[in-house]
Amino acid sequence: MWGLCISNSFVADYHIGNKSNRGFTVIELIIVIAVLGILGSISYMSLNSTLPSSRDSNRDLDTSTIADKLELYYETTPVANGSTYPATSVGVSGLATIVDSQDSTVAPGQEANSLILATSNATQSPTTSQYIYQPLTRTGSLCTNATTALCARYVLYYRQEVTGSVNVINSLRQQ
């Protein structure tokens, strides 16, 4: 019964042409969109600046895990002349099997194995998507076959994305 008693002033207040029922103006909408765009840009820029350092932390963790697995290999895989690190003759797939951690052998942003073997005893220059394993003999030459000369030590190389510098991990045993 009360719903049928609508006064003329009530209808006049909510008439379509009345300013109180029009919504937002175009200028107000443009200002809101501009503010949201600025906030989105700031968020995007701060996220982009933290991603490379996060990937570098991932590289540090990966290479540390690889080094731990190589030390474990040295301790648990004796050969006739003593303990040895894996030689280049094991190949990339053999090295990945020794490391036995697919997450650690794949660099951030990559989909396949990033652990590669050095081809010389010279200082290596990896990209940010590579981890280079360089086994060396006691004399410092590249260790290509552990049965002819023990792989007495190794060097792992990887490149940081933020600084662009090449980081080096030396084996615990530097014989």
C-alpha positions as CSV (number, residue, x, y, z in Angstrom):
1,M,0.0,0.0,0.0
2,W,2.8,2.4,0.8
3,G,4.4,1.7,-2.6
4,L,1.6,3.3,-4.4
5,C,1.9,6.6,-2.7
6,I,4.8,8.3,-4.6
7,S,5.0,12.1,-4.4
8,N,5.7,14.3,-7.4
9,S,8.9,15.6,-5.7
10,F,10.3,12.0,-5.5
11,V,9.8,11.5,-9.2
12,A,11.2,14.9,-10.1
13,D,14.4,14.1,-8.1
14,Y,15.2,11.0,-10.1
15,H,14.2,12.2,-13.5
16,I,16.5,11.2,-16.3
17,G,17.6,14.7,-17.1
18,N,18.5,15.5,-13.4
19,K,22.2,15.9,-12.7
20,S,22.2,13.6,-9.7
21,N,21.5,10.6,-11.9
22,R,23.9,11.2,-14.8
23,G,27.0,9.2,-13.6
24,F,30.6,10.1,-14.3
25,T,31.7,12.7,-16.8
26,V,34.1,11.9,-19.6
27,I,36.8,13.9,-17.9
28,E,36.5,12.0,-14.7
29,L,36.8,8.7,-16.6
30,I,39.9,9.9,-18.4
31,I,41.5,11.0,-15.1
32,V,40.8,7.6,-13.5
33,I,42.2,5.7,-16.6
34,A,45.3,7.9,-16.6
35,V,45.9,7.3,-12.9
36,L,45.5,3.5,-13.3
37,G,47.8,3.6,-16.3
38,I,50.5,5.4,-14.3
39,L,50.1,3.0,-11.4
40,G,50.3,0.0,-13.8
41,S,53.5,1.4,-15.4
42,I,55.2,1.8,-12.0
43,S,54.2,-1.7,-11.0
44,Y,55.5,-3.1,-14.3
45,M,58.9,-1.3,-14.0
46,S,59.5,-2.4,-10.4
47,L,58.6,-6.0,-11.3
48,N,61.0,-5.9,-14.3
49,S,63.9,-4.6,-12.1
50,T,63.5,-7.5,-9.6
51,L,63.2,-10.3,-12.2
52,P,66.9,-10.3,-13.3
53,S,68.2,-10.4,-9.7
54,S,65.7,-13.3,-9.0
55,R,67.1,-15.2,-12.0
56,D,70.7,-14.5,-10.7
57,S,69.8,-16.0,-7.3
58,N,68.4,-19.0,-9.2
59,R,71.7,-19.3,-11.1
60,D,73.7,-19.2,-7.8
61,L,71.5,-21.9,-6.4
62,D,71.7,-24.1,-9.5
63,T,75.5,-24.0,-9.7
64,S,75.8,-24.6,-6.0
65,T,73.7,-27.7,-6.4
66,I,75.8,-28.8,-9.4
67,A,79.0,-28.3,-7.4
68,D,77.6,-30.4,-4.5
69,K,76.7,-33.2,-6.9
70,L,80.2,-33.1,-8.5
71,E,81.8,-33.3,-5.0
72,L,79.6,-36.3,-4.2
73,Y,80.6,-38.0,-7.4
74,Y,84.3,-37.4,-6.5
75,E,83.8,-39.0,-3.1
76,T,81.7,-42.0,-4.2
77,T,83.2,-42.9,-7.6
78,P,86.8,-44.2,-7.2
79,V,88.8,-45.3,-10.2
80,A,92.0,-47.3,-10.3
81,N,94.3,-44.4,-9.6
82,G,92.1,-42.6,-7.0
83,S,89.1,-40.4,-6.9
84,T,88.2,-38.2,-9.9
85,Y,85.7,-35.7,-11.2
86,P,83.8,-36.6,-14.4
87,A,85.8,-36.1,-17.6
88,T,84.5,-34.5,-20.7
89,S,84.2,-38.0,-22.2
90,V,81.0,-38.6,-20.1
91,G,79.2,-36.2,-22.5
92,V,76.5,-33.7,-21.7
93,S,73.9,-36.3,-21.0
94,G,76.3,-38.3,-18.7
95,L,77.1,-35.1,-16.8
96,A,73.3,-34.4,-16.4
97,T,72.8,-37.9,-15.1
98,I,75.7,-37.4,-12.6
99,V,74.2,-34.1,-11.4
100,D,70.8,-35.9,-11.2
101,S,68.8,-32.7,-10.8
102,Q,67.0,-31.5,-13.9
103,D,66.0,-28.3,-12.1
104,S,69.6,-27.4,-11.5
105,T,70.9,-28.1,-15.0
106,V,68.3,-25.8,-16.6
107,A,69.2,-22.1,-16.4
108,P,66.4,-19.6,-15.6
109,G,64.2,-18.9,-18.7
110,Q,65.5,-22.0,-20.5
111,E,63.6,-25.2,-21.2
112,A,66.4,-27.7,-21.9
113,N,69.7,-28.7,-20.2
114,S,72.0,-25.6,-19.9
115,L,75.0,-27.5,-18.5
116,I,77.6,-27.8,-21.2
117,L,81.2,-29.1,-21.3
118,A,84.2,-26.9,-21.8
119,T,86.2,-27.6,-25.0
120,S,89.5,-26.2,-23.7
121,N,91.4,-25.3,-20.5
122,A,91.1,-21.6,-21.3
123,T,88.9,-19.3,-19.2
124,Q,85.3,-19.8,-20.4
125,S,82.8,-17.1,-21.2
126,P,79.2,-18.4,-20.8
127,T,76.0,-16.7,-21.7
128,T,73.3,-16.2,-19.0
129,S,71.7,-19.4,-20.3
130,Q,74.8,-21.6,-19.9
131,Y,76.6,-23.4,-17.1
132,I,80.0,-24.5,-18.3
133,Y,81.8,-27.5,-16.6
134,Q,85.5,-27.6,-17.1
135,P,87.3,-30.6,-15.6
136,L,91.1,-30.2,-15.3
137,T,94.0,-32.6,-14.7
138,R,96.7,-31.9,-12.1
139,T,98.8,-30.2,-14.7
140,G,95.9,-27.9,-15.7
141,S,95.0,-29.4,-19.0
142,L,91.5,-30.2,-20.0
143,C,90.6,-33.7,-18.6
144,T,89.0,-35.6,-21.5
145,N,89.3,-39.1,-20.1
146,A,89.5,-40.0,-16.4
147,T,91.2,-43.4,-17.1
148,T,94.3,-41.8,-18.7
149,A,94.6,-38.8,-16.3
150,L,92.6,-38.1,-13.2
151,C,90.4,-35.1,-13.3
152,A,91.9,-33.6,-10.2
153,R,89.7,-30.4,-10.1
154,Y,87.0,-28.6,-12.0
155,V,85.8,-25.1,-12.6
156,L,82.1,-24.1,-13.1
157,Y,81.4,-20.9,-15.0
158,Y,78.2,-19.0,-15.2
159,R,77.2,-15.4,-16.0
160,Q,75.1,-13.1,-13.9
161,E,72.4,-11.2,-15.6
162,V,72.4,-8.0,-13.5
163,T,76.1,-7.3,-13.6
164,G,77.1,-9.3,-16.7
165,S,80.1,-10.7,-14.8
166,V,81.2,-14.3,-15.1
167,N,81.1,-16.2,-11.8
168,V,83.5,-19.1,-11.1
169,I,83.0,-22.0,-8.7
170,N,86.2,-24.0,-8.1
171,S,86.1,-27.6,-6.9
172,L,86.7,-28.1,-3.2
173,R,89.8,-30.2,-4.0
174,Q,92.4,-28.1,-5.9
175,Q,95.0,-30.8,-6.3
